[in-house]
Amino acid sequence: MLVRYFTRPSRIEELHSSSGGHLLEGFANQLSQSRYRRVAARKHIRAAEHFLHWIAHRNLSITSVEGRYAQQFLDHLKRCRCRGHHPPMPIWQLLWSILSGMQGFNLQFGSQLRVLRNYRANTR
């Protein structure tokens, strides 16, 4: 489903071959089923790609991601200098999109929701 949102074959291959590429494909499928427009879906996919990049850079397994990593990723986003991965939307919205939309994570969503609510309240 990534082909619905990205046209350049090299970019599609880059996404597919990245760490968690199969999750990005499933995420793109969910966005398509939810009728996300192309621009919005691409932002969400890029955000998910960033999260996967961050996980891989820390040698974490995608199945070992826990609630505490949500806060660590939020902290990372505040000072992010990852090439090509700067937050395209408010940080709490970006992370909530990733955590609620991607299947395959072993997450306790209650703790992520508290982290995001606290973060959102502190950034207003």
N, C-alpha and C positions, 0 to 999 in steps of 0.2 A: 504494500500500500504506500510505501515511501515514494513510488513513482507518481503518485497523485499530487504530491507536494513539491517534489524536486525533479527537475528536468535534465540536469547534467548527469550523464552516466557515471562519471568519475565521482561525483558527490554521493550518488546513491550507493555505489560500491564502497566508498569510504564509510558510510553509515552502516551498511551491512557487515563489513569486516571489522568494525570497531568492537570493543569490549561491550557485550550486551546488545549487539546489533539485532538479534532476534527479538529482544524486548522493544527496541525502537520500531521494528516492523509491526509488532502487535499494538504498540501505542498509537502509531499512525493509523492503524485499522480502527481503533477505538475513536480517534478523532474524526475519522471519515464517517463512521456510523453516527456520531453525534453531530454531524454536519458542520464541522468547523470550517471556516473559510481558509483559503490557502495561506494567507499571510499569518493569521493567528495560529494555525496548525504548525507552520514552520517555526514560529517562536517557541512553541511548546516542545517540539521535537528537538530543537537546538538546546533548550534548557535541560531536557532529559539526557541528551548527549553529554552535556557538561557534567551533570550529576554522575553519569557512568564513568566519565573521564576522571572525575575526582575520586570515585571509589577505586578505580583501577590504580591510580597514582599512589594510593595508600595501601595497596596490596590487600584490599578487602574482597571477600567473595560477595557476589551479588546476593547470595542467599544468607549471608551473615549480617546484613545491614540491620541495625537496630535503631530504636528511637533516639538514642543519644547522638547518632550520626546526623540527624536532622538539624540539631543545634550547631554541630560542628560545620555542617555545610552552609548554614546561614551565616556563621561567623566568617567562613571562607569567602562568601559572596560579598561581604562588606569591604573586603580588601583584594578582591580577585584581580589577578593579572594574567590569568590563563589566556594564552593566545587564541583568539577567535571565540572565546566563551564568556563575554561580558554579559551581565544580566540585561535582557531585553524588556523586562517588565518589573513591577515591584517585586522585591525578593520574596515576600510571604506568598504572593500569588504564584510566582514561578515554582517555589518548592511545593506548595499545595497541589499544583497541577501535576507535578512529577509523582508525588507520593500517592495521590489518589487515582491517577490514571494508568500507571504502569503496573502490569501484572508480573508476578514472579518474585516480588520482594517478600521477605519474611519480616513484615513490620507490624508493630503494635500501633495502630492508627490513633488510639487515644492519646498516647504521649506526643505524637507528631502534631495532633490538633492543638494540644495545650501549648506546645512550643510556638506554633504559628500564631495562635491567638495572642500569646504574650508578646511575640515579636511585633505583630501588627499594632497592638495597643501602644507599644513603646516607640513606634515610628510615626505615629500620627501627631 
